[in-house]
Amino acid sequence: MLTQDVTKELENVLTTLQQQGKEPTVALVKARLSTSIPMAALIAAIKSWKNANRVPKVEVAVKTSTDADRITQLEQTIAQLAKRIEQLEQQINGSAQ
């Protein structure tokens, strides 16, 4: 499973809140993150920040497309392109007459 390290982003959010004089809460931190972090990991990171002023390494799973999803997307793209080609051929044939 692929993971993404979000420790730096989380640390930046917590530092920003501290500089603004705000107490980091789950709601405040979660609202400022661009990546979704599981609640348990978020709570643990905030507790660590409050106790030791450091953020433990936090990684989240990266959502990947399944083969079936990719095939469906490709089929839709092909259908759209085929339709567009037909339209262009009709325009060319219509203007050539």
N, C-alpha and C positions, 0 to 999 in steps of 0.2 A: 504494500500500500504506500502510495506517495504521501509525503507530509510536507507541510510548509511551516517554517519557523516564524512565529509571530511575536517573539519575545521583544524585539526592538520596537515594534509598533506599540505594544502594550506598555513598555517602559516610557516611550515618548508621551503617551496619553497620560500616564500617571505623573510624570514630571510636569507636564503642562498644567494639570489640575493643581498640583502643589504650588506652582508658581503663581497661579491665579488665587491662591489661598482657599481653595475648595477641598473638602474632605472627599477622597475617592470612594464612591459607592459603586455597587454593581451597575445600577442604572446609568450613572454618569459615564462610567468607563465604557460600557456596552454601546451607548449612544455615539461615542466618539470613535469607535473602532470600525475599520472598513472590512475586517474579516470577522466572521462569526466564530466565537470561541465558546466551547461548552461551559455551562454555568459553574460546574465544580472546579474547572481549571481557572476560571476567572476569579472565583472566590478565593482559591488558594493563592493566586498571584497577588490579589489585593491584601490579603492577610500578611503575606511575606513582605510586601512593600511597606505596610504599616509597622511591622515589627523590626525589620532589618534594613529597610530602605533599599531593597534589591528585589528583582523580579526573577523567579526561577525560569528555566528554559520552558517555553510553551510551544508545542507543535500541534497543528490541527491537520486532519485528513484533507487531502485535496480531492475534490470530486472529479472523477474522470468519466468520460463517456463510454458506454458499453459499445460493443461492436454493433449490436442491433440498433442503437441510437444513431450511430455514425452511418450505418447503411440507410436508415430511414431519411436522414438529412441529405445524403448523397442522391437518393432516389428523387427527393423533392427538388433538389437543385437541377438534376437532369431533366425532369419534367418541365421546369420553368424555362430552362435553356432551349429545349426542343420547341416549346411554344413560341419563344422569342424568334427562333430561327425561321419558323413557319411564317410569322408576321413579317419578318424582313424579306423573305422570299416573295411574299405576296406584294410587298411594296415595290420590290425590284421588277417583278413581272408586270405589275400594274403600270409602272412608269415607262417601261420599255415599249409598250404598245402604242 
